[in-house]
């Protein structure tokens, strides 16, 4: 591959616009930029989870794969009319989610974010994915957006919740549960 970015700054965004993948320019606060920007933020949050040394290898592999997916998903959002996320992506998330969830005890209370460094970081990533889902839903209200993108983000937030539970049990031996009568 040649040099994709030989110069990092272009000055073309100094006027408050940014270029989409199809070459068109939009305001930086547009719903499309908000959507793919929040997906990028979620991807970065997964990088924070992966920076924790105690993350088990099976979770590490899963999250790296998800980072690649999110890059493709962001590309789909950045290029109007482009398709990248398919039902196979969603089916894979569901399969992995079911595998991680199989050994967890059923929940009787709500889980509070925490339980260890990696678990807390994973909860933060989950909430950012939820925000990305809201941003894509807002975009879909006014522009064509494929339903697979929203489905993927919805499943991903579920997966990150389950992974946060697994990480909490691995890091501290227990999850932090909400206590209604404290």
Secondary structure, 3 states (H helix, E strand, C coil): CCCCCCCCCCCCCCCCEEECCCCCEEECCCHHHHHHHHHHHHHHHHHHHHCCCCCCHHHHHHHHHHHHHHHHHHHHHHCCCCCCCCHHHHHHHHHHHHHHHCCCCCCCCCEECCCCHHHHHHHHHHHHHHHHHHHHHHHHCCCCCCHHHHHHHHHHHHHHHHHHHHHHHHHCCCCEECCCCC
